[in-house]
Amino acid sequence: MPVAVNIVHTYRGDLVVDLVAPDGSAYSLSNRSGGSADNINATYTLNLSSEPLNGTWRLRASDRAGSDTGYINSWSITF
């Protein structure tokens, strides 16, 4: 299932981004990859066939280094 992510950030290599399912399972989308480039604007394909689709899905992003700033601009999941 496609997960589209648009995160504005000045150093994407600092970011850890996970999709969190309604049951709390976390699926890694990006783990400090991309080096010093700006922003994450990507679509990830995940196999979520073992997950119930109903419930609240969340995108969790954390900056694992200091000095840079950013925000989740948008994200979506298509079932």
Secondary structure, DSSP 8 states (H G I E B T S, - for coil): -EEEEEEEES-GGGEEEEEE-TTS-EEEEEES-STT---EEEEEE---TTS--SS--EEEEEE-SSS--EEEEEEEE--
